[in-house]
């Protein structure tokens, strides 16, 4: 396994970017659901589902991209 500081910093920044993109998707989905007439709990459920799905997808893509490096 590669443990150089550069690779660890790149991995950390990639995970942070994935988290922020998932958060952006969740906020967007929640706001769109609320503006569409959904109640606040329903909008939060949609936002949570969007966050979980986006973070799962981006983490899987990061793992797939990092697999040739190990």
C-alpha positions, 0 to 999 in steps of 0.5 A: 500500500502506498503511504506517501504523504502526497497520496494521503493528502490527495485521498483526503482532499478527494474524500472531502470533495466527495463529501461536499458534492454529496452535501450539495446534492442533498441541499438541492434535493431537499430544497426542490422537494420543499418548493414542490410542496413536500412537507419538511420531514419528507423533504429531509428524507429526500435530502438524506436519500440524495446524500447517501446515494451520492456519497456511496456512488462517489466513494465507490468511484474513488475506490475504483480509481484508487485500486490500480495505485495499490 
